[in-house]
Amino acid sequence: MIRGRILVVDDQPELREALSTHLSDAGWEVIEAANGRDSLRAFDESSPDVVLLDVILPDISGLDILDELKS
């Protein structure tokens, strides 16, 4: 049973993959993004129920992304 859709945003591949694996094993449908621009695109395309967002990203601050998602 799928618990919901979660967007995992982190620029560190090992951490992003580990989180995705554990969340998937726990029943989540996982969408991954490695940077801010990809996260905004993935959010629009997949309409996730939950966003797990790194604050320090190379292109756009996670806090700026959060502001964008809330608007």
Secondary structure, 3 states (H helix, E strand, C coil): CCCEEEEEECCCHHHHHHHHHHHHHCCEEEEEECCHHHHHHHHHHHCCCEEEECCCCCCCCHHHHHHHHHC
